[in-house]
Amino acid sequence: MPGSEVVAATYRLHAVMCTEIAERSSDFKNRLVLLKMAAAWLTLAEQAEKNSQVYKTPEPLQQQQQPGTDVSKRRISGELSASGH
């Protein structure tokens, strides 16, 4: 999946920020919650990396239209000719 490295890096950055805030916090409960959040972000980062190895997103297919095969144009043209325009 394109950008999965960026996603994992972003999750790791969130983990670092939670850890830094926890280190500055004087409240024990807040520190604990922030450290748990950091652990959760790291788990998400690891999962994103695993997913990128397992699930490969295919490149979008480009549809090639041949001249005269556009259905919407044919329908509009048919409606105009049927109405006498």
C-alpha atoms as an extended CHARMM CRD file, in Angstrom:
* protein
*
        85  EXT
         1         1  MET       CA              0.0000000000        0.0000000000        0.0000000000  PROA      1               0.0000000000
         2         2  PRO       CA              1.5140000000        3.2940000000       -1.0130000000  PROA      2               0.0000000000
         3         3  GLY       CA              2.2540000000        5.4650000000        1.9660000000  PROA      3               0.0000000000
         4         4  SER       CA              2.0890000000        2.6760000000        4.5530000000  PROA      4               0.0000000000
         5         5  GLU       CA              5.5620000000        3.6530000000        5.7150000000  PROA      5               0.0000000000
         6         6  VAL       CA              4.2790000000        7.1830000000        6.2450000000  PROA      6               0.0000000000
         7         7  VAL       CA              1.3000000000        5.8770000000        8.2140000000  PROA      7               0.0000000000
         8         8  ALA       CA              3.5050000000        3.7370000000       10.4660000000  PROA      8               0.0000000000
         9         9  ALA       CA              5.9140000000        6.6400000000       10.9810000000  PROA      9               0.0000000000
        10        10  THR       CA              3.0220000000        8.9200000000       11.8950000000  PROA      10              0.0000000000
        11        11  TYR       CA              1.7800000000        6.3920000000       14.4450000000  PROA      11              0.0000000000
        12        12  ARG       CA              5.2720000000        6.1600000000       15.9230000000  PROA      12              0.0000000000
        13        13  LEU       CA              5.4330000000        9.9460000000       16.1380000000  PROA      13              0.0000000000
        14        14  HSD       CA              2.1620000000        9.9620000000       18.0760000000  PROA      14              0.0000000000
        15        15  ALA       CA              3.6610000000        7.3860000000       20.4460000000  PROA      15              0.0000000000
        16        16  VAL       CA              6.7120000000        9.5770000000       21.0190000000  PROA      16              0.0000000000
        17        17  MET       CA              4.5410000000       12.6190000000       21.6850000000  PROA      17              0.0000000000
        18        18  CYS       CA              2.4410000000       10.6940000000       24.2220000000  PROA      18              0.0000000000
        19        19  THR       CA              5.6050000000        9.4990000000       25.9560000000  PROA      19              0.0000000000
        20        20  GLU       CA              7.0550000000       13.0040000000       26.0870000000  PROA      20              0.0000000000
        21        21  ILE       CA              3.8610000000       14.4230000000       27.5570000000  PROA      21              0.0000000000
        22        22  ALA       CA              3.7550000000       11.5850000000       30.0990000000  PROA      22              0.0000000000
        23        23  GLU       CA              7.3060000000       12.3750000000       31.1960000000  PROA      23              0.0000000000
        24        24  ARG       CA              6.3270000000       15.9770000000       31.8700000000  PROA      24              0.0000000000
        25        25  SER       CA              3.1080000000       15.1100000000       33.6900000000  PROA      25              0.0000000000
        26        26  SER       CA              3.1140000000       15.1140000000       37.4720000000  PROA      26              0.0000000000
        27        27  ASP       CA             -0.2070000000       13.2780000000       37.7440000000  PROA      27              0.0000000000
        28        28  PHE       CA              0.3000000000        9.5120000000       38.0070000000  PROA      28              0.0000000000
        29        29  LYS       CA             -3.0360000000        8.6180000000       36.3910000000  PROA      29              0.0000000000
        30        30  ASN       CA             -2.3980000000       10.9110000000       33.4430000000  PROA      30              0.0000000000
        31        31  ARG       CA              1.0660000000        9.4420000000       32.9860000000  PROA      31              0.0000000000
        32        32  LEU       CA             -0.3540000000        5.9350000000       32.9830000000  PROA      32              0.0000000000
        33        33  VAL       CA             -3.0330000000        6.8080000000       30.4170000000  PROA      33              0.0000000000
        34        34  LEU       CA             -0.5060000000        8.5370000000       28.1670000000  PROA      34              0.0000000000
        35        35  LEU       CA              1.9160000000        5.6180000000       28.3350000000  PROA      35              0.0000000000
        36        36  LYS       CA             -0.9090000000        3.2270000000       27.4620000000  PROA      36              0.0000000000
        37        37  MET       CA             -1.7900000000        5.4790000000       24.5360000000  PROA      37              0.0000000000
        38        38  ALA       CA              1.8350000000        5.4140000000       23.4210000000  PROA      38              0.0000000000
        39        39  ALA       CA              1.8050000000        1.6220000000       23.5440000000  PROA      39              0.0000000000
        40        40  ALA       CA             -1.4010000000        1.5620000000       21.5050000000  PROA      40              0.0000000000
        41        41  TRP       CA              0.1490000000        3.8410000000       18.8540000000  PROA      41              0.0000000000
        42        42  LEU       CA              3.1710000000        1.5400000000       18.6380000000  PROA      42              0.0000000000
        43        43  THR       CA              0.8840000000       -1.4620000000       18.2120000000  PROA      43              0.0000000000
        44        44  LEU       CA             -0.9240000000        0.3500000000       15.3990000000  PROA      44              0.0000000000
        45        45  ALA       CA              2.4030000000        1.1670000000       13.7420000000  PROA      45              0.0000000000
        46        46  GLU       CA              3.4740000000       -2.4650000000       13.8560000000  PROA      46              0.0000000000
        47        47  GLN       CA              0.1210000000       -3.5800000000       12.4710000000  PROA      47              0.0000000000
        48        48  ALA       CA              0.3170000000       -1.0330000000        9.6530000000  PROA      48              0.0000000000
        49        49  GLU       CA              3.7260000000       -2.3980000000        8.6870000000  PROA      49              0.0000000000
        50        50  LYS       CA              2.4380000000       -5.9820000000        8.7430000000  PROA      50              0.0000000000
        51        51  ASN       CA             -0.6000000000       -5.0320000000        6.7030000000  PROA      51              0.0000000000
        52        52  SER       CA              1.5530000000       -3.3570000000        4.0780000000  PROA      52              0.0000000000
        53        53  GLN       CA              3.4640000000       -6.6180000000        3.6270000000  PROA      53              0.0000000000
        54        54  VAL       CA              0.3150000000       -8.7380000000        3.3350000000  PROA      54              0.0000000000
        55        55  TYR       CA             -2.1320000000       -6.5030000000        1.4950000000  PROA      55              0.0000000000
        56        56  LYS       CA             -0.8810000000       -4.9240000000       -1.6630000000  PROA      56              0.0000000000
        57        57  THR       CA             -3.2220000000       -2.3340000000       -3.0970000000  PROA      57              0.0000000000
        58        58  PRO       CA             -3.3340000000       -2.7180000000       -6.8580000000  PROA      58              0.0000000000
        59        59  GLU       CA             -2.6200000000        0.2880000000       -8.9880000000  PROA      59              0.0000000000
        60        60  PRO       CA             -5.8070000000        1.8590000000      -10.3310000000  PROA      60              0.0000000000
        61        61  LEU       CA             -6.7300000000        0.6490000000      -13.7800000000  PROA      61              0.0000000000
        62        62  GLN       CA             -6.9990000000        3.2550000000      -16.4540000000  PROA      62              0.0000000000
        63        63  GLN       CA             -9.9960000000        2.6770000000      -18.6170000000  PROA      63              0.0000000000
        64        64  GLN       CA             -9.3520000000        3.0860000000      -22.2740000000  PROA      64              0.0000000000
        65        65  GLN       CA            -12.2840000000        4.3280000000      -24.2610000000  PROA      65              0.0000000000
        66        66  GLN       CA            -12.4620000000        3.7720000000      -27.9420000000  PROA      66              0.0000000000
        67        67  PRO       CA            -13.8750000000        6.5260000000      -30.1250000000  PROA      67              0.0000000000
        68        68  GLY       CA            -17.6470000000        6.3720000000      -30.4050000000  PROA      68              0.0000000000
        69        69  THR       CA            -18.1830000000        4.0910000000      -27.3990000000  PROA      69              0.0000000000
        70        70  ASP       CA            -19.1680000000        6.7270000000      -24.8450000000  PROA      70              0.0000000000
        71        71  VAL       CA            -22.6620000000        5.6310000000      -23.8250000000  PROA      71              0.0000000000
        72        72  SER       CA            -23.6790000000        8.9920000000      -22.3580000000  PROA      72              0.0000000000
        73        73  LYS       CA            -22.8550000000       10.8240000000      -25.5950000000  PROA      73              0.0000000000
        74        74  ARG       CA            -24.7460000000        8.2770000000      -27.6780000000  PROA      74              0.0000000000
        75        75  ARG       CA            -27.7800000000        8.5440000000      -25.4080000000  PROA      75              0.0000000000
        76        76  ILE       CA            -27.7900000000       12.3340000000      -25.5560000000  PROA      76              0.0000000000
        77        77  SER       CA            -27.2950000000       12.3120000000      -29.3330000000  PROA      77              0.0000000000
        78        78  GLY       CA            -30.1300000000        9.8050000000      -29.7030000000  PROA      78              0.0000000000
        79        79  GLU       CA            -32.4550000000       11.9100000000      -27.5570000000  PROA      79              0.0000000000
        80        80  LEU       CA            -31.6710000000       15.0490000000      -29.5790000000  PROA      80              0.0000000000
        81        81  SER       CA            -32.2570000000       13.3550000000      -32.9220000000  PROA      81              0.0000000000
        82        82  ALA       CA            -35.4740000000       11.7370000000      -31.6830000000  PROA      82              0.0000000000
        83        83  SER       CA            -36.8230000000       15.0930000000      -30.4970000000  PROA      83              0.0000000000
        84        84  GLY       CA            -36.2150000000       16.6650000000      -33.8870000000  PROA      84              0.0000000000
        85        85  HSD       CA            -33.2030000000       18.8140000000      -32.9560000000  PROA      85              0.0000000000
